[in-house]
Amino acid sequence: MPALLNRERAILEFNRRVLAQARRADVPLLERLRYITIVSSNMDEFFEVRFADAIGAMRAAKDEAPADGDPQRDDLRAVAAEAHALIDQKYAVFNDVVMPALQQHGIVIINHAERNQAQREWVARFFEREVQPLLLPVGLDPAHPFPLVANKSLNFIVKLGGQDAFGRENSIAIVKVPRALPRVIRLPAAVCPPGTQAFVLLTSVIRAHLQELFGGRPVESFSQFRVTRDSDLEVDEDDVANLRQALRSGLTTRHFGEAIRLEVVASCPEPLWRLLLDQFDLPKAALYLVNGPVNLVRLNQLIDQADAPALRFAPLAARWPEHDLPRGSSILARLRQGDLLLHHPFQSFDVVVEFLREAVHDPAVLAIKQTIYRTGSQSVLMELLIEAARRGKDVCVVVELKARFDEEANINWAERLEAVGAQVVYGIVGFKTHAKLLLVTRRETTRRGQTVLRRYAHLSTGNYNPSTARLYTDVGMLTADALLTADADAVFHQLASLTKVRTPRHLLTAPFALHRRLVAHITQVADAARAGRPARIVAKFNSLTEPAMIQALVQAAQAGAEVDLIVRGACMLPPGIPGVTDRIRVRSVVGRFLEHTRAMYFRWGESDADEALYLSSADWMGRNMFRRIEIAWPVRDARLRQRVIDECLVPYLHDQRDAWVQASDGSYQRVAESGVSAQAALAARYMSPA
């Protein structure tokens, strides 16, 4: 068994691949800027969630002499150094590549020194009217302690000269900037050169008028700063009577967790950043001196405001699958003829919405059950479930309250559903419900006049979120298959009742059979390789970190099986080690859409009976296999099986434009700068210009 790659470094490697999109000449300029904001958002989450333990270890050891030869501490230092390097690269791409290129197209961010008199006057009026009334500087002294600074909020630290109004020489003040203020402001055309779209950043506006906040005291030095905090909600589920209420309470304090990272501008004087480090009890390794705004995520506002269609991806519209489902026809009737496969975002998610809408308005539908992980604060699906409950249908919704950063939206939906009489459950204590299931039960009459209950289901690799369904690649299947729908009903029964149910016959579920079955399939492939039979594994998912599954893959490869893995994000398996993993190939695809599909193909012989193909909600991670409710289901229809292989696996193995190949040390190399793109080919097949 080879030594596994470091998970945190693997996450950073993924973000390097995303950042590389911002350097690509074939990507429209505003989209290149968007990739920079995506990396910024990803790194925020990395520090909020993944790096908290590392910073904690550094904090505990900051006053100790360096410990040489400590592998764990050395690894943490290496991860911290790589995070610093990646963030420096991000700002270099922003300052030296993307913004100069945008300037050539007339899109500019103008700082105070570059503004002409008319622009300065406009900014001054904007500050006086829109900004200054919302700013309240806090001068620090024993009666005015350092204010509570929220996670990822924008703030200024200021060193003042002279004396305050009471004749004292307290010199430090903090200015907290409300989140309600826009971070990017477009200047009116009247003060811009012809053909130019000019923007100013809120930080620049405040910086230019900082002196006006302090009643004549000279501003000697200052810096904007931002603190990233540990944002995991810690709730002892065994010790609370009501999980929803406990999480609701926790949300009020989430923004004030333990500090993890401090960002200041590169020009920040050392005494100020040292004061901030002491205030937040952070080691110097947690300090990030950045060459630009401390929060590049907010530059999404520039992307949204810029009037430059040619600098964005050409808008594409997902098509309704007319060939398989004529628009306006009954989806339930169509499913009685066979399964329907939907490949998002290339095919329209509206089919799923209309499936639920038809069920809501069909008087013969008696019950609707659905799992909700991330659906967003605005959701047509949730509104339909509320309408179904109002119409008297039996509605059961399994809402995952602990979906990170979606807790508040999910709590709000749960309360609205309960208010109209829907049954809302929160899954199983200690297990997040990550499975994507929608089940409809309908009373029907057979040809012989008998009344029966028939089930219809939607199973998906992705969330019930119409917004992300336009941005993420996912596969969903609509089915009336009696065996699969019975298994789905058993999952809902267990989630609601907490009782033992019969083992599903075809649906694989975690934390029960999913891990065991997948490892068994890998072992089947290994046995076939040893016997000289065809032996092949092709799997696509977001992350590979589960040690037992990695070990099984390595053993299968050593037995002679060919293994191809398409892993979007973190992969801890080192491929290409001679004699160990040289039959394992790992590639990652980073393109216009976020790869999110989970599909697994196993072959262990010559006949069609010697293969299996699954779609799944689960990544190959320990948390998915053992600490979440997940599903995987077989695709048994021969036509749909071939379609999954032809659309979700094969094109990605041959992708040249968006693919990266992983080396045994965990680094990645782009396959090529041009050539075939799996995403572009699928978009050309299914999508049309918007």
C-alpha positions in Angstrom: 0.0 0.0 0.0 1.6 3.3 -1.0 1.7 6.3 1.3 -1.5 8.3 0.8 -1.2 11.9 -0.4 -2.1 14.7 2.0 -5.8 15.7 1.8 -5.3 19.4 2.4 -2.6 19.7 -0.2 -4.9 17.8 -2.6 -7.6 20.5 -2.0 -5.0 23.2 -2.7 -4.0 21.4 -5.9 -7.6 21.5 -7.1 -7.7 25.3 -6.5 -4.6 25.7 -8.5 -6.4 24.0 -11.4 -9.3 26.4 -11.0 -6.9 29.3 -10.9 -5.3 28.1 -14.1 -8.7 28.8 -15.8 -8.1 32.5 -15.1 -4.9 32.4 -17.2 -6.5 30.7 -20.2 -6.6 32.9 -23.3 -9.6 30.9 -24.7 -11.7 31.8 -21.6 -13.6 35.1 -21.8 -12.1 37.8 -19.6 -15.0 38.3 -17.2 -15.2 34.5 -16.7 -11.5 34.5 -16.0 -12.2 37.0 -13.2 -15.0 34.8 -12.0 -12.6 31.9 -11.6 -10.5 34.1 -9.4 -13.5 34.8 -7.2 -14.3 31.1 -7.1 -10.8 30.3 -5.9 -11.2 33.1 -3.3 -14.5 31.5 -2.1 -13.0 28.0 -2.1 -10.1 29.2 0.0 -12.4 30.9 2.5 -14.1 27.6 3.0 -10.7 25.8 3.2 -9.7 28.0 6.1 -13.2 28.0 7.7 -13.5 24.3 7.7 -10.4 22.3 6.7 -7.5 24.3 8.1 -8.9 25.0 11.6 -7.1 22.1 13.2 -3.8 23.1 11.6 -4.0 26.6 12.8 -5.0 25.3 16.2 -1.8 23.2 16.3 0.3 26.2 15.3 -1.4 28.4 17.9 -0.6 25.9 20.6 3.1 25.7 19.5 3.7 29.4 18.6 5.8 30.1 21.7 7.7 26.8 21.6 11.0 26.2 19.9 10.6 24.7 16.4 10.4 21.0 16.6 12.5 19.4 13.9 11.6 16.0 12.6 7.9 16.1 13.6 6.2 14.8 10.5 2.8 16.1 11.4 4.0 19.6 12.2 6.2 19.7 9.1 3.2 18.7 7.0 1.1 21.5 8.5 3.9 24.0 7.8 4.1 22.7 4.2 0.3 23.1 3.8 0.4 26.6 5.2 3.3 27.5 2.9 1.4 26.2 -0.1 -1.7 28.1 0.9 0.4 31.3 1.1 1.9 30.6 -2.3 -1.5 29.9 -3.9 -3.0 33.1 -2.6 0.0 35.1 -3.8 -0.4 33.5 -7.3 -4.1 34.4 -7.2 -3.3 38.1 -6.7 -0.6 38.0 -9.3 -3.0 36.6 -11.9 -5.6 39.3 -10.8 -3.2 42.2 -10.9 -0.8 41.3 -13.7 -3.0 39.2 -16.1 -6.7 39.7 -15.8 -7.1 43.3 -14.8 -4.7 44.7 -17.5 -6.5 42.6 -20.1 -9.9 44.0 -18.9 -8.4 47.5 -19.1 -7.7 47.0 -22.8 -11.4 46.4 -23.2 -12.3 49.6 -21.4 -13.2 47.9 -18.0 -11.2 49.5 -15.2 -11.0 49.8 -11.5 -9.8 53.3 -10.6 -8.1 54.0 -7.3 -8.0 57.4 -5.7 -4.7 58.5 -7.2 -5.9 57.7 -10.7 -9.3 59.5 -10.4 -9.7 62.9 -12.1 -11.4 65.8 -10.4 -14.9 65.0 -11.7 -14.6 61.4 -10.5 -13.2 62.5 -7.1 -16.2 64.8 -6.6 -18.6 62.1 -7.5 -17.0 59.7 -5.1 -17.0 62.3 -2.4 -20.7 62.8 -2.8 -21.3 59.1 -2.8 -19.3 58.7 0.4 -21.1 61.5 2.1 -24.6 60.2 1.0 -24.3 56.4 1.1 -21.3 55.4 3.2 -20.4 57.8 6.0 -23.8 57.6 7.7 -23.2 53.8 8.2 -19.7 54.0 9.5 -19.0 54.3 13.3 -15.3 54.3 14.2 -14.4 52.8 17.6 -11.4 54.3 19.4 -9.8 51.8 21.6 -9.2 52.3 25.3 -10.2 50.4 28.4 -13.8 51.5 28.1 -13.9 50.8 24.4 -12.4 47.3 23.9 -11.6 45.9 20.5 -15.0 45.4 18.8 -16.3 41.9 17.9 -15.4 41.4 14.3 -17.5 39.0 12.3 -16.2 36.2 10.0 -15.1 37.5 6.6 -16.3 41.0 7.3 -14.5 44.1 5.9 -12.8 46.3 8.5 -10.2 49.1 8.8 -7.5 49.5 11.5 -6.3 53.1 11.8 -3.4 54.7 13.8 -4.2 58.2 14.7 -2.0 61.1 15.7 -2.7 63.8 18.2 -5.2 63.6 21.1 -8.8 62.6 21.3 -11.7 64.9 22.3 -10.8 64.3 26.0 -7.1 65.1 25.7 -5.9 61.5 25.6 -3.5 59.9 23.2 -5.3 56.7 22.5 -4.1 56.1 18.9 -5.9 53.0 17.5 -9.4 52.9 16.0 -11.4 50.3 14.3 -13.9 50.9 11.5 -16.3 48.1 10.8 -17.9 48.2 7.3 -21.5 47.0 7.1 -22.2 44.1 4.7 -25.1 46.0 3.3 -22.7 48.4 1.5 -21.8 47.5 -2.1 -18.2 46.5 -2.5 -18.0 47.6 -6.2 -19.5 50.8 -7.4 -19.9 51.7 -11.1 -19.1 55.3 -11.9 -21.7 57.1 -14.1 -20.8 57.5 -17.8 -20.8 61.2 -17.4 -17.5 61.1 -15.4 -15.9 58.3 -17.5 -13.8 58.6 -20.7 -15.8 57.5 -23.8 -15.9 53.8 -24.2 -14.8 53.1 -20.6 -16.7 51.4 -17.9 -15.1 52.6 -14.7 -15.6 51.1 -11.2 -14.4 52.1 -7.7 -14.0 49.7 -4.8 -15.7 50.5 -1.5 -12.3 50.1 0.2 -10.9 52.8 -2.1 -13.8 55.1 -1.3 -13.4 54.7 2.4 -9.6 55.0 2.2 -9.9 58.3 0.3 -12.2 59.8 3.0 -10.9 58.0 6.1 -9.7 61.3 7.6 -13.2 62.7 7.7 -14.3 60.0 10.2 -11.9 61.3 12.9 -12.7 65.0 13.5 -9.4 66.5 12.4 -7.0 63.9 14.1 -4.4 63.0 11.5 -4.5 59.5 10.1 -0.9 58.3 10.4 -1.3 54.8 9.0 -4.1 52.3 8.3 -5.0 49.1 6.6 -8.1 47.2 5.6 -8.3 43.7 7.3 -10.4 40.6 7.3 -10.6 37.7 9.7 -11.6 34.2 8.6 -13.1 32.2 11.5 -13.8 28.5 12.2 -17.4 28.2 10.9 -18.3 24.6 11.8 -21.5 24.5 13.8 -20.8 22.3 16.8 -24.0 20.8 18.2 -24.2 17.8 20.5 -27.1 16.1 18.9 -27.4 13.6 21.7 -27.8 16.4 24.2 -30.4 18.6 22.6 -34.1 18.1 22.7 -34.7 20.0 19.4 -32.0 20.0 16.8 -33.6 22.8 14.8 -33.8 25.1 17.7 -30.2 24.3 18.7 -28.9 25.0 15.2 -30.9 28.2 15.0 -29.2 29.4 18.2 -25.8 28.3 16.8 -26.3 30.4 13.7 -26.2 33.6 15.8 -22.6 32.8 17.0 -21.2 31.1 13.9 -19.8 34.4 12.6 -17.7 34.8 15.8 -15.9 31.4 16.0 -12.2 31.0 16.6 -10.0 33.1 14.3 -8.1 31.1 11.7 -6.6 33.6 9.2 -5.9 37.3 9.1 -5.7 39.2 5.8 -4.3 42.7 5.5 -3.0 44.6 2.5 0.6 44.3 1.8 1.3 47.9 2.7 0.0 47.4 6.3 2.6 48.7 8.7 4.1 45.9 10.9 2.9 47.4 14.2 -0.7 47.2 13.0 -0.6 43.7 11.8 1.2 42.5 14.9 -1.5 44.2 17.0 -4.2 42.4 15.0 -2.4 39.0 15.4 -2.2 39.5 19.1 -5.9 40.5 19.3 -7.0 37.4 17.5 -4.4 35.1 19.1 -2.9 34.1 15.8 0.6 33.0 14.9 2.4 34.8 12.1 1.8 31.8 9.8 -1.9 32.9 9.8 -1.1 36.3 8.4 -1.7 36.9 4.7 -0.3 40.2 3.3 -2.3 40.5 0.1 -1.6 42.7 -2.9 -5.1 44.0 -3.5 -8.6 43.9 -1.9 -8.8 41.5 1.0 -11.9 39.9 -0.4 -11.8 39.2 -4.1 -15.1 37.2 -3.8 -17.0 40.5 -3.9 -15.7 41.3 -7.4 -18.6 39.2 -8.6 -20.4 42.5 -8.3 -18.1 43.9 -11.1 -18.8 40.9 -13.3 -22.6 41.4 -12.8 -22.5 45.1 -13.5 -20.1 45.1 -16.5 -21.9 45.6 -19.8 -19.7 43.3 -22.0 -21.5 40.2 -23.4 -18.5 39.3 -25.5 -16.4 38.9 -22.4 -18.7 36.3 -20.9 -19.4 32.7 -21.9 -22.0 32.7 -24.6 -25.3 32.0 -22.9 -26.6 28.5 -23.4 -30.1 27.1 -22.7 -30.6 23.6 -21.6 -33.0 21.7 -23.8 -36.1 19.9 -22.8 -35.7 16.2 -23.9 -38.4 16.4 -26.6 -37.4 13.1 -28.2 -37.9 11.1 -24.9 -40.6 13.4 -23.4 -42.7 15.7 -25.7 -43.3 18.9 -23.9 -46.7 19.2 -22.3 -47.2 15.4 -22.1 -47.7 13.6 -18.8 -44.4 12.7 -17.2 -46.0 10.0 -15.0 -47.5 8.3 -18.1 -44.1 8.4 -19.8 -42.5 6.7 -16.9 -44.9 3.8 -17.1 -43.2 3.1 -20.4 -39.7 3.1 -19.1 -37.0 5.1 -17.2 -35.9 8.6 -18.2 -32.3 9.8 -17.8 -31.5 13.5 -17.5 -28.0 14.9 -17.8 -27.7 18.4 -16.3 -26.9 21.2 -17.0 -27.1 20.1 -20.7 -30.7 18.9 -20.3 -33.3 21.0 -18.5 -33.9 20.6 -14.8 -37.4 21.9 -15.5 -38.3 18.3 -16.2 -37.8 17.5 -12.5 -39.8 20.6 -11.5 -42.6 19.6 -13.8 -42.5 16.0 -12.5 -43.2 17.4 -9.0 -45.7 20.0 -10.3 -47.7 17.2 -12.0 -47.7 15.2 -8.9 -48.9 18.1 -6.8 -51.8 18.9 -9.1 -52.8 15.3 -9.8 -55.7 14.3 -7.5 -54.7 10.6 -7.8 -51.4 11.3 -6.1 -51.7 10.6 -2.4 -48.2 11.1 -1.0 -44.9 12.9 -1.9 -41.6 12.3 -0.1 -38.4 14.1 -0.7 -34.9 14.7 0.7 -33.5 18.2 0.9 -29.8 18.9 1.3 -29.1 22.2 -0.5 -32.1 23.9 -2.2 -31.4 27.6 -1.7 -33.4 30.3 -0.1 -35.6 30.6 -3.1 -36.9 27.3 -4.4 -39.8 26.4 -6.7 -39.6 22.8 -5.5 -40.1 23.7 -1.9 -43.0 26.0 -2.8 -44.6 23.1 -4.7 -44.2 20.8 -1.6 -45.9 23.5 0.5 -48.7 23.6 -2.1 -49.0 19.8 -2.0 -49.5 19.9 1.8 -52.1 22.6 1.4 -53.9 20.4 -1.0 -54.1 17.7 1.6 -51.5 15.3 0.2 -49.3 13.4 2.6 -46.0 15.2 2.4 -42.9 14.0 4.1 -39.7 16.0 3.7 -36.3 14.9 5.1 -34.5 18.2 5.6 -30.8 18.1 6.4 -30.4 20.9 8.8 -26.6 20.5 9.0 -25.8 21.1 5.4 -22.9 23.4 5.9 -23.7 27.1 5.1 -27.2 26.2 4.1 -28.5 25.6 7.7 -30.5 28.8 7.9 -32.3 28.3 4.5 -33.1 24.7 5.4 -34.4 25.7 8.9 -36.6 28.3 7.3 -38.1 25.8 4.8 -38.6 23.3 7.5 -40.6 25.8 9.5 -42.7 26.8 6.5 -43.4 23.1 5.7 -44.5 22.3 9.2 -46.8 25.3 9.3 -48.9 23.8 6.5 -49.0 20.4 8.0 -46.2 18.6 6.2 -44.2 16.0 8.1 -40.7 17.2 8.5 -37.9 15.0 9.8 -34.2 15.8 10.2 -32.7 12.5 9.3 -30.6 10.4 11.7 -28.6 11.7 14.7 -24.9 11.7 13.7 -25.6 11.1 10.0 -26.1 13.8 7.4 -28.8 13.0 4.9 -27.0 13.5 1.6 -29.1 11.2 -0.6 -31.1 12.8 -3.3 -34.6 11.1 -3.5 -38.1 12.2 -4.6 -40.9 9.7 -4.3 -44.5 10.0 -5.5 -47.2 7.5 -4.6 -50.3 7.5 -6.8 -53.6 5.5 -6.7 -54.2 3.9 -10.1 -56.7 1.4 -11.6 -55.4 -1.6 -13.6 -57.0 -2.9 -16.8 -58.9 -5.4 -14.7 -60.4 -2.7 -12.6 -58.3 -3.3 -9.5 -57.0 -0.3 -7.5 -53.3 -0.3 -6.9 -50.7 2.1 -5.5 -47.9 2.8 -7.9 -44.7 4.7 -7.0 -42.6 7.0 -9.2 -39.2 8.3 -8.2 -36.5 10.7 -9.1 -33.0 9.7 -8.0 -30.1 12.1 -8.5 -26.4 12.6 -8.1 -27.0 16.3 -7.3 -29.0 18.6 -5.2 -32.6 19.8 -5.7 -31.5 23.3 -6.6 -32.5 24.7 -9.9 -29.8 27.4 -9.8 -26.9 25.0 -9.3 -28.5 22.6 -11.8 -27.5 25.2 -14.5 -23.9 25.2 -13.3 -23.1 21.7 -12.1 -22.9 18.5 -14.1 -25.2 15.9 -12.6 -27.3 13.0 -13.7 -30.9 12.3 -12.5 -33.1 9.3 -13.3 -36.9 9.3 -13.3 -38.3 5.8 -12.9 -41.5 3.8 -12.1 -39.4 0.6 -11.6 -41.3 -1.2 -8.9 -38.1 -2.6 -7.3 -36.2 0.7 -7.2 -39.2 2.7 -6.0 -39.9 0.1 -3.2 -36.3 0.5 -2.1 -36.6 4.3 -2.1 -39.8 4.0 0.0 -37.9 1.8 2.5 -35.2 4.5 2.8 -37.8 7.1 3.7 -39.4 4.7 6.1 -36.2 4.2 7.9 -35.3 7.9 8.0 -38.7 8.7 9.5 -39.3 5.8 11.9 -35.6 4.9 12.8 -36.6 1.2 12.7 -34.8 -1.6 10.8 -36.2 -2.2 7.4 -35.6 -4.9 4.9 -32.3 -4.6 3.1 -32.9 -2.8 -0.2 -32.6 -5.2 -3.1 -31.2 -2.8 -5.7 -30.6 0.5 -4.1 -27.3 0.7 -2.3 -27.4 2.8 0.8 -24.8 4.3 3.2 -23.9 3.7 5.9 -25.0 0.2 5.3 -24.2 -1.7 2.1 -22.7 1.0 -0.2 -19.1 0.8 0.9 -19.2 -3.0 1.2 -20.7 -3.5 -2.2 -18.3 -1.1 -4.0 -15.3 -2.8 -2.4 -16.8 -6.2 -3.4 -17.0 -5.0 -7.0 -13.4 -3.8 -6.9 -12.4 -7.2 -5.5 -14.4 -9.0 -8.3 -12.4 -7.0 -10.8 -9.1 -7.9 -9.1 -10.1 -11.6 -9.1 -10.9 -11.4 -12.9 -7.6 -9.8 -13.6 -5.7 -12.6 -11.7 -7.7 -15.2 -13.8 -6.8 -13.4 -17.0 -10.3 -12.2 -17.8 -11.2 -8.6 -18.8 -10.8 -6.4 -15.7 -11.7 -2.7 -15.8 -12.8 0.1 -13.5 -13.8 3.6 -14.6 -15.2 5.8 -11.9 -16.0 9.5 -11.7 -16.6 11.4 -8.5 -15.6 14.5 -6.6 -13.1 13.2 -4.1 -11.2 10.0 -3.3 -9.9 9.9 0.3 -11.3 6.6 1.9 -8.3 4.4 2.7 -10.0 1.0 2.3 -11.3 1.9 -1.1 -7.9 3.2 -2.1 -6.3 0.0 -0.9 -8.8 -2.1 -2.9 -8.1 -0.1 -6.0 -4.4 -0.5 -5.6 -4.7 -4.2 -5.1 -6.9 -4.5 -8.2 -4.3 -2.7 -10.3 -1.5 -4.8 -8.9 -3.6 -7.9 -10.0 -3.6 -6.5 -13.5 -6.8 -4.5 -13.7 -6.9 -1.2 -15.6 -8.2 1.6 -13.5 -9.2 5.0 -14.7 -10.4 7.6 -12.2 -11.9 11.0 -13.0 -11.7 12.9 -9.7 -12.6 16.6 -9.8 -11.1 17.5 -6.4 -9.0 15.9 -3.7 -7.5 12.5 -4.6 -5.2 10.9 -2.0 -4.3 7.9 -4.2 -0.9 8.4 -5.8 -1.1 7.0 -9.4 1.7 5.9 -11.7 4.1 4.4 -9.1 6.1 1.7 -11.0 5.0 -1.8 -9.9 2.4 -0.4 -7.5 -0.1 1.9 -9.1 1.2 2.1 -12.7 -2.1 0.7 -14.0 -4.1 3.5 -12.2 -4.6 6.8 -14.1 -6.2 9.8 -12.4 -7.4 12.8 -14.3 -9.4 15.9 -13.3 -11.6 18.0 -15.5 -12.1 21.7 -14.8 -14.2 23.6 -17.3 -17.1 25.9 -17.6 -19.4 23.7 -15.4 -18.5 22.3 -12.0 -18.1 18.5 -12.4 -20.4 16.9 -9.9 -21.6 13.6 -11.4 -20.8 10.3 -9.6 -20.7 7.3 -11.9 -19.0 4.0 -11.4 -18.3 1.2 -14.0 -16.9 -2.2 -13.1 -16.1 -5.1 -15.6 -14.9 -8.5 -14.4 -15.5 -10.8 -17.4 -16.5 -11.2 -21.0 -20.3 -11.2 -20.8 -22.8 -8.5 -20.1 -23.6 -10.1 -16.8 -20.0 -9.4 -15.7 -20.3 -5.7 -15.4 -22.1 -3.2 -13.2 -22.8 0.5 -13.6 -24.0 2.8 -10.8 -24.9 6.4 -10.3 -24.6 7.8 -6.8 -24.9 10.7 -4.5 -21.8 9.7 -2.7 -18.1 10.5 -3.1 -15.5 8.0 -2.1 -14.8 9.5 1.2 -15.1 8.2 4.7 -17.8 10.7 5.7 -19.9 9.7 2.7 -19.6 6.0 3.3 -19.9 5.8 7.1 -21.4 9.1 8.4 -24.0 10.1 5.8 -27.2 8.7 4.4 -26.3 8.2 0.7 -27.6 6.2 -2.2 -26.3 4.5 -5.3 -28.4 2.8 -7.9 -27.8 0.5 -10.8 -28.6 1.6 -14.3 -30.1 -1.5 -15.8 -31.8 -0.3 -19.0 -29.2 -1.1 -21.7 -29.8 2.1 -23.7 -29.5 4.3 -20.6 -26.4 2.4 -19.4 -24.7 3.0 -22.7 -25.7 6.7 -22.6 -24.1 7.1 -19.1 -20.9 5.5 -20.4 -20.9 7.6 -23.5 -21.6 10.9 -21.8 -20.3 10.7 -18.3 -17.2 8.5 -18.6 -15.7 8.0 -22.1 -15.6 11.7 -23.1 -13.8 12.6 -19.9 -11.2 10.0 -20.6 -10.5 11.6 -23.9 -10.8 15.3 -22.9 -7.8 17.3 -24.0 -8.9 20.9 -23.4 -10.1 20.9 -19.8 -8.3 17.7 -18.4 -5.4 17.4 -16.0 -3.4 14.3 -15.3 -2.2 13.6 -11.8 1.4 12.5 -11.0 2.4 10.2 -8.2 3.5 13.2 -6.1 0.0 14.7 -6.2 0.9 17.4 -8.7 -1.1 17.9 -11.9 -0.2 18.6 -15.5 -2.7 19.9 -18.1 -3.2 17.4 -20.9 -3.3 20.1 -23.7 -4.3 23.7 -24.3 -6.7 22.8 -27.1 -8.6 19.8 -28.5 -11.7 17.9 -27.5 -13.7 19.2 -24.5 -16.2 16.8 -23.0 -18.3 19.6 -21.6 -18.2 21.5 -24.9 -19.2 18.4 -26.8 -22.1 17.7 -24.5 -23.2 21.3 -24.7 -23.2 21.2 -28.5 -25.3 18.0 -28.4 -27.9 19.1 -26.0 -27.9 22.9 -25.5 -28.9 25.8 -27.7 -27.9 29.5 -27.7 -30.0 31.4 -25.1 
